[in-house]
Amino acid sequence: MSKIAPSASSSELQISAPNRERDSPELIDLLCKTYSAGPGYWNAERAVRKGYLVNSNYDWAASRIGRWGNEIVTHFGVWNFQMRVGHARVRVAGIGAVATHDHYRKRGLLRQTANDALAALSGSDYAISLLFGIPNFYEQFGYRRAWTWLNVTIETDQILAKTIPGRLERSRSAVREDLATLYNRENADLTGTVVRPAFPSGNPFAESDVYLWKQGRTVKGFVFVGGTETTLDVRSWAGDPETILAVTKRLAAARRVRTVQFRWVHYQSQLSQFLRRQNCTFKSDYRASGGPMVRMLSLQRFAMRLRPELEDRLKRSHYCSWQGDLRIDDGQEAVTLRVSNGRIEVARAKPGRNSISGTESIVQLMLGTDDPEETIAAGRIRLRGEAKNLAPVLFPNEHPAISHWDRF
């Protein structure tokens, strides 16, 4: 990973954090012009104002804009959220709405803006950064593949599910405390999932119809759905898997479609385990470049956040009584994990016989992107001493995945 330092702004490009009151109108205009190809300018404008940029978890202090003269010409946006790694919680800088004014492209202006933002993030309280990128671009900033997209399709005539308990209700809003509580409880240990609410006003770019079911006054489950003329698209869910399938079958019948698709399924989720016992199709989408990508911002902060999860993994393993030091080095930063009596201390790095050394792929190993042996081989990570045995214990494949509805 190349060392990123704050860029010296030229006389032409002035880089700064956007000001909420002063810069919002011009910034929104730039973003809507850049991303209007899908929703159209005015639909994008409403979505940005409705809760994507304004009244959201957008970090005005961490984001960066570049001005050429009096005009905003670049933007590198940061969204603040908490993500799970096992039962640990990690502060993540979600990168989105990366934009350059059409008249100022191919001048390296966005690169300057991104480098300035990432340099500031490295000194912040964020541990790692995630984005959904275009191919062959974000590697220059130290980003690497974060995980595999997993989508599941099932034909409605293959859904043999029980009757829906109680009455199926439609909710006017997806942002409800009871729905967030249910989702957080069900996904409490699933790596990659976001601690809700992620978007306080809802995610306007993932607008969905919300259906829920109750037992008495208590919500027992929900689905967020959209779709096309041929498919019911399920974007978020919680509750008993068999009931979820029964609900989606009824909704698909009402819309006269024959196929249900569950978007961005977590492989270790209850629903995924249930679906693997049905007649359905799992599709894994691997993207070496582009798609979900991750970058280390601070190895020390990441290790500190993971510490309780790492202790639990160690206690559950045959290495539960191991004691010693393990050095981890990503080429830019190093820490030492001091293990004693089942406890782990994240200490200042020091030389030792047990070490894990690499570059950008270290964040993939710690996140659990793939089987550790695969990540170590592909990322040319070097293991010394007991690290050969500790690495698969501390950093197993976590099958990380984010909900489609939480995409920033």
C-alpha positions as CSV (number, residue, x, y, z in Angstrom):
1,M,0.0,0.0,0.0
2,S,1.5,3.3,-1.0
3,K,1.9,5.9,1.7
4,I,-0.8,8.6,1.4
5,A,0.0,12.1,2.6
6,P,-2.2,15.2,2.4
7,S,-1.9,16.6,-1.1
8,A,-0.7,20.1,-1.5
9,S,-3.6,21.8,-3.1
10,S,-2.6,23.6,-6.3
11,S,-3.6,27.2,-7.0
12,E,-6.3,25.7,-9.2
13,L,-7.8,22.9,-7.0
14,Q,-8.7,23.7,-3.4
15,I,-9.6,20.7,-1.4
16,S,-11.7,20.9,1.8
17,A,-14.5,19.3,3.8
18,P,-17.9,20.4,2.4
19,N,-19.9,22.9,4.4
20,R,-23.4,21.6,5.0
21,E,-25.2,25.0,4.7
22,R,-23.0,26.7,2.0
23,D,-22.1,23.8,-0.3
24,S,-25.2,21.5,-0.2
25,P,-27.1,23.0,-3.3
26,E,-24.0,22.9,-5.5
27,L,-22.9,19.5,-4.3
28,I,-26.3,18.0,-4.8
29,D,-26.4,19.4,-8.3
30,L,-23.0,17.8,-9.1
31,L,-24.0,14.4,-7.8
32,C,-27.3,14.4,-9.6
33,K,-25.7,15.3,-12.9
34,T,-23.1,12.6,-12.4
35,Y,-25.5,9.8,-11.4
36,S,-28.7,10.8,-13.3
37,A,-28.3,8.0,-16.0
38,G,-30.4,5.6,-13.9
39,P,-33.0,7.4,-11.9
40,G,-32.9,10.7,-13.9
41,Y,-31.8,14.1,-12.5
42,W,-34.9,15.0,-10.6
43,N,-35.4,11.5,-9.0
44,A,-31.8,11.6,-8.0
45,E,-32.2,15.1,-6.6
46,R,-35.1,14.0,-4.4
47,A,-33.3,10.9,-3.2
48,V,-30.2,12.9,-2.3
49,R,-32.2,15.4,-0.3
50,K,-34.6,12.8,1.2
51,G,-32.0,11.0,3.2
52,Y,-28.9,9.9,1.2
53,L,-26.8,13.1,1.7
54,V,-29.0,15.4,3.8
55,N,-30.3,14.1,7.1
56,S,-28.2,10.9,6.8
57,N,-25.1,9.4,8.2
58,Y,-23.0,11.3,5.7
59,D,-19.8,12.6,7.4
60,W,-19.5,16.2,6.4
61,A,-16.1,16.6,8.3
62,A,-14.5,13.5,6.7
63,S,-15.8,13.9,3.1
64,R,-13.9,16.1,0.7
65,I,-14.7,18.4,-2.2
66,G,-12.4,20.0,-4.7
67,R,-13.0,23.5,-6.0
68,W,-11.7,24.9,-9.2
69,G,-12.1,28.6,-8.8
70,N,-15.6,29.0,-7.3
71,E,-17.0,25.7,-8.7
72,I,-17.2,22.3,-7.0
73,V,-15.6,19.9,-9.5
74,T,-14.8,16.8,-7.4
75,H,-16.4,14.9,-4.5
76,F,-15.2,12.0,-2.3
77,G,-18.0,11.1,0.1
78,V,-17.8,9.3,3.4
79,W,-20.7,7.6,5.2
80,N,-20.3,6.7,8.8
81,F,-21.6,3.4,10.1
82,Q,-20.9,0.5,12.4
83,M,-20.3,-2.9,10.8
84,R,-20.1,-6.3,12.5
85,V,-17.0,-8.6,12.4
86,G,-18.4,-11.6,14.3
87,H,-19.8,-10.0,17.5
88,A,-17.3,-7.1,17.3
89,R,-18.3,-3.7,16.1
90,V,-16.1,-1.7,13.7
91,R,-16.4,1.9,12.7
92,V,-16.4,2.0,8.9
93,A,-15.9,4.8,6.4
94,G,-18.2,3.9,3.5
95,I,-17.1,5.7,0.4
96,G,-19.8,6.8,-2.1
97,A,-20.9,9.4,-4.6
98,V,-17.4,9.7,-5.9
99,A,-17.7,12.3,-8.7
100,T,-15.9,14.6,-11.0
101,H,-17.5,17.4,-13.0
102,D,-17.6,16.3,-16.7
103,H,-15.6,19.3,-17.9
104,Y,-12.8,18.6,-15.5
105,R,-12.1,14.9,-16.1
106,K,-8.8,13.2,-16.8
107,R,-6.7,15.8,-15.0
108,G,-6.0,13.8,-11.8
109,L,-8.3,16.1,-9.7
110,L,-10.2,13.2,-8.2
111,R,-7.0,11.5,-7.3
112,Q,-5.9,14.5,-5.4
113,T,-9.3,14.7,-3.6
114,A,-9.3,11.0,-2.7
115,N,-5.8,11.1,-1.4
116,D,-6.6,14.1,0.8
117,A,-9.7,12.3,2.2
118,L,-7.9,9.0,2.9
119,A,-5.0,10.8,4.6
120,A,-7.4,12.5,6.9
121,L,-9.3,9.2,7.5
122,S,-6.1,7.4,8.5
123,G,-5.8,9.8,11.4
124,S,-9.5,9.6,12.4
125,D,-11.5,7.1,14.5
126,Y,-12.4,5.0,11.5
127,A,-10.8,1.5,11.3
128,I,-11.4,0.4,7.8
129,S,-13.1,1.7,4.6
130,L,-15.5,0.1,2.2
131,L,-16.9,1.0,-1.2
132,F,-18.7,-0.4,-4.2
133,G,-16.4,0.6,-7.0
134,I,-15.8,0.5,-10.7
135,P,-13.2,-2.0,-12.0
136,N,-9.5,-1.2,-12.2
137,F,-9.6,2.2,-10.4
138,Y,-9.6,1.9,-6.6
139,E,-6.6,-0.4,-6.4
140,Q,-4.4,2.7,-6.7
141,F,-5.8,3.9,-3.3
142,G,-5.2,0.6,-1.5
143,Y,-8.6,-1.0,-1.9
144,R,-9.0,-4.8,-2.5
145,R,-12.0,-7.2,-2.9
146,A,-14.0,-7.3,0.3
147,W,-16.4,-10.2,-0.3
148,T,-18.5,-12.2,-2.7
149,W,-22.0,-11.3,-3.7
150,L,-24.4,-14.1,-3.1
151,N,-27.9,-14.0,-4.7
152,V,-30.5,-16.8,-4.4
153,T,-33.4,-17.4,-6.8
154,I,-36.3,-19.7,-6.2
155,E,-39.4,-20.4,-8.3
156,T,-42.6,-19.8,-6.5
157,D,-43.9,-23.3,-7.4
158,Q,-40.9,-24.7,-5.5
159,I,-41.8,-22.9,-2.3
160,L,-43.5,-25.4,0.0
161,A,-44.0,-23.1,3.0
162,K,-46.4,-23.0,5.9
163,T,-49.3,-20.6,6.2
164,I,-48.4,-17.1,7.2
165,P,-49.2,-16.6,10.9
166,G,-51.6,-13.7,11.6
167,R,-52.1,-10.8,9.2
168,L,-49.6,-9.5,6.7
169,E,-49.3,-5.7,7.2
170,R,-47.8,-3.1,4.9
171,S,-45.7,-0.4,6.7
172,R,-45.4,3.1,5.5
173,S,-41.7,3.3,6.6
174,A,-38.8,0.9,6.7
175,V,-37.2,3.0,9.4
176,R,-38.7,1.7,12.6
177,E,-37.2,0.8,15.9
178,D,-38.9,-2.5,16.1
179,L,-37.7,-3.6,12.7
180,A,-34.1,-2.4,13.4
181,T,-34.2,-4.3,16.7
182,L,-35.3,-7.5,15.1
183,Y,-32.7,-7.2,12.3
184,N,-29.9,-6.4,14.7
185,R,-30.8,-9.4,16.9
186,E,-30.9,-11.8,14.0
187,N,-27.7,-10.6,12.5
188,A,-25.8,-10.0,15.7
189,D,-22.8,-12.2,14.7
190,L,-22.8,-12.0,10.9
191,T,-19.7,-10.3,9.6
192,G,-20.4,-7.5,7.1
193,T,-23.9,-6.7,8.3
194,V,-24.6,-3.1,9.4
195,V,-25.8,-2.1,12.8
196,R,-29.2,-0.4,12.1
197,P,-30.4,2.2,11.7
198,A,-27.7,2.9,9.1
199,F,-29.8,5.6,7.2
200,P,-31.8,7.5,9.9
201,S,-34.3,8.6,7.2
202,G,-34.1,5.4,5.1
203,N,-32.1,4.6,2.1
204,P,-33.8,6.5,-0.8
205,F,-31.8,4.7,-3.5
206,A,-33.1,1.3,-2.2
207,E,-36.7,2.3,-1.7
208,S,-38.8,-0.8,-1.1
209,D,-42.3,-1.9,-0.1
210,V,-42.3,-3.0,3.5
211,Y,-44.4,-5.9,4.8
212,L,-44.4,-7.3,8.3
213,W,-46.2,-9.8,10.4
214,K,-46.9,-9.9,14.2
215,Q,-47.7,-12.1,17.1
216,G,-50.0,-10.0,19.2
217,R,-48.4,-6.5,19.0
218,T,-44.9,-7.8,18.6
219,V,-43.3,-7.8,15.1
220,K,-42.0,-11.3,14.3
221,G,-40.7,-10.7,10.9
222,F,-40.5,-8.4,7.8
223,V,-39.4,-8.2,4.2
224,F,-38.4,-5.2,2.1
225,V,-39.3,-5.9,-1.6
226,G,-39.2,-4.4,-5.0
227,G,-39.1,-6.1,-8.3
228,T,-39.6,-6.2,-12.1
229,E,-42.3,-7.6,-14.3
230,T,-40.8,-11.1,-13.9
231,T,-39.2,-11.2,-10.4
232,L,-39.9,-10.3,-6.8
233,D,-36.8,-8.7,-5.5
234,V,-36.2,-9.2,-1.7
235,R,-33.7,-6.7,-0.4
236,S,-33.9,-7.2,3.4
237,W,-35.6,-9.5,5.8
238,A,-35.8,-10.9,9.3
239,G,-37.8,-13.6,11.0
240,D,-38.5,-17.3,10.6
241,P,-37.1,-18.5,7.2
242,E,-40.1,-20.6,6.4
243,T,-42.5,-17.8,7.1
244,I,-40.4,-15.5,5.0
245,L,-40.7,-17.9,2.0
246,A,-44.5,-18.1,2.6
247,V,-44.8,-14.3,2.6
248,T,-42.7,-13.9,-0.5
249,K,-44.7,-16.5,-2.3
250,R,-47.9,-14.7,-1.5
251,L,-46.4,-11.3,-2.6
252,A,-45.1,-12.9,-5.8
253,A,-48.6,-14.3,-6.6
254,A,-50.2,-10.9,-6.0
255,R,-47.7,-9.4,-8.5
256,R,-48.2,-12.3,-10.9
257,V,-44.5,-13.2,-11.0
258,R,-43.0,-16.7,-10.8
259,T,-39.5,-16.0,-9.4
260,V,-38.3,-14.7,-6.1
261,Q,-34.8,-13.4,-5.8
262,F,-33.1,-12.8,-2.4
263,R,-30.4,-10.1,-2.9
264,W,-27.0,-10.2,-1.2
265,V,-27.6,-13.1,1.1
266,H,-25.2,-13.8,4.0
267,Y,-24.0,-17.4,3.6
268,Q,-24.2,-18.0,7.4
269,S,-27.6,-16.5,7.9
270,Q,-30.7,-18.5,9.0
271,L,-32.4,-17.9,5.7
272,S,-29.4,-19.0,3.7
273,Q,-29.2,-22.3,5.7
274,F,-32.9,-22.9,5.2
275,L,-32.7,-22.1,1.4
276,R,-29.9,-24.6,1.0
277,R,-32.4,-27.3,1.9
278,Q,-34.8,-26.2,-0.9
279,N,-34.9,-26.4,-4.7
280,C,-33.2,-23.1,-5.6
281,T,-30.2,-21.5,-7.2
282,F,-27.3,-19.9,-5.4
283,K,-25.2,-17.6,-7.5
284,S,-21.8,-16.4,-6.2
285,D,-20.5,-13.3,-7.9
286,Y,-16.7,-12.9,-7.6
287,R,-15.1,-9.7,-8.7
288,A,-11.4,-9.3,-8.4
289,S,-11.7,-5.6,-9.1
290,G,-14.8,-3.4,-8.6
291,G,-17.8,-4.4,-6.6
292,P,-17.4,-4.4,-2.8
293,M,-13.8,-3.4,-1.9
294,V,-12.1,-2.8,1.5
295,R,-9.1,-0.8,2.6
296,M,-7.2,-0.6,5.9
297,L,-7.3,2.8,7.6
298,S,-5.7,1.9,10.9
299,L,-4.4,-1.6,11.7
300,Q,-4.2,-0.7,15.4
301,R,-7.8,0.5,15.5
302,F,-9.0,-2.5,13.6
303,A,-7.2,-4.9,15.9
304,M,-8.5,-3.1,19.0
305,R,-12.1,-3.4,17.7
306,L,-11.6,-7.1,16.9
307,R,-9.9,-8.0,20.2
308,P,-13.0,-9.4,22.0
309,E,-13.9,-11.5,18.9
310,L,-10.4,-12.7,18.6
311,E,-10.4,-13.8,22.2
312,D,-13.6,-15.8,21.7
313,R,-12.2,-17.5,18.6
314,L,-9.0,-18.4,20.5
315,K,-11.0,-19.8,23.5
316,R,-13.1,-22.0,21.2
317,S,-10.1,-23.5,19.5
318,H,-7.4,-26.1,20.4
319,Y,-5.1,-23.1,20.9
320,C,-7.1,-21.9,23.9
321,S,-4.1,-22.3,26.2
322,W,-1.5,-20.8,23.9
323,Q,0.5,-17.8,25.2
324,G,2.9,-15.6,23.4
325,D,3.2,-12.6,21.0
326,L,2.0,-12.4,17.5
327,R,3.1,-9.5,15.3
328,I,0.9,-8.3,12.4
329,D,2.4,-6.0,9.8
330,D,0.5,-4.7,6.7
331,G,3.5,-2.8,5.3
332,Q,2.4,0.6,6.6
333,E,1.7,-0.2,10.3
334,A,2.3,-3.0,12.7
335,V,1.0,-4.2,16.0
336,T,1.7,-7.0,18.4
337,L,-1.1,-9.2,19.9
338,R,0.1,-10.3,23.3
339,V,-1.8,-13.5,24.3
340,S,-1.9,-14.6,27.9
341,N,-4.5,-16.7,29.8
342,G,-7.0,-16.4,27.1
343,R,-6.7,-12.6,27.0
344,I,-5.4,-10.5,24.1
345,E,-3.7,-7.2,24.4
346,V,-3.1,-5.0,21.4
347,A,0.4,-3.6,22.0
348,R,3.1,-1.6,20.3
349,A,4.8,-3.7,17.6
350,K,8.0,-5.4,18.4
351,P,10.1,-8.0,16.7
352,G,9.2,-11.6,17.4
353,R,9.4,-15.1,16.2
354,N,5.6,-15.3,15.4
355,S,4.5,-12.9,12.7
356,I,2.0,-12.3,9.9
357,S,3.4,-9.9,7.3
358,G,1.9,-8.6,4.1
359,T,0.5,-5.6,2.3
360,E,-3.1,-4.7,1.3
361,S,-4.3,-8.3,1.7
362,I,-3.9,-8.2,5.5
363,V,-7.2,-6.4,5.8
364,Q,-8.9,-9.2,3.7
365,L,-7.4,-11.8,6.1
366,M,-8.6,-9.9,9.2
367,L,-12.1,-9.3,7.7
368,G,-12.5,-12.9,6.8
369,T,-13.0,-12.3,3.0
370,D,-12.1,-15.9,2.0
371,D,-10.6,-19.1,3.6
372,P,-7.4,-17.8,5.3
373,E,-5.2,-20.3,3.4
374,E,-6.5,-18.8,0.1
375,T,-6.0,-15.2,1.2
376,I,-2.5,-16.0,2.5
377,A,-1.5,-17.6,-0.7
378,A,-3.1,-15.1,-3.1
379,G,-1.9,-12.1,-1.1
380,R,1.6,-13.5,-0.6
381,I,1.3,-13.1,3.1
382,R,4.3,-14.4,5.1
383,L,3.8,-16.4,8.2
384,R,6.6,-17.1,10.7
385,G,6.6,-19.4,13.8
386,E,3.2,-20.2,15.3
387,A,1.5,-17.8,13.0
388,K,1.0,-20.7,10.6
389,N,-1.3,-22.3,13.2
390,L,-2.8,-19.1,14.7
391,A,-3.9,-17.5,11.4
392,P,-6.7,-19.9,10.6
393,V,-7.9,-19.8,14.2
394,L,-8.0,-16.0,14.6
395,F,-9.0,-15.1,11.0
396,P,-11.4,-17.8,9.6
397,N,-13.6,-17.3,6.5
398,E,-16.5,-15.1,7.8
399,H,-18.4,-15.0,4.5
400,P,-18.9,-11.2,5.0
401,A,-21.9,-9.6,3.3
402,I,-23.9,-6.4,3.7
403,S,-27.6,-6.1,3.2
404,H,-28.7,-4.6,-0.2
405,W,-30.9,-2.1,1.7
406,D,-27.9,-0.8,3.7
407,R,-25.7,-0.1,0.6
408,F,-24.4,3.5,0.9
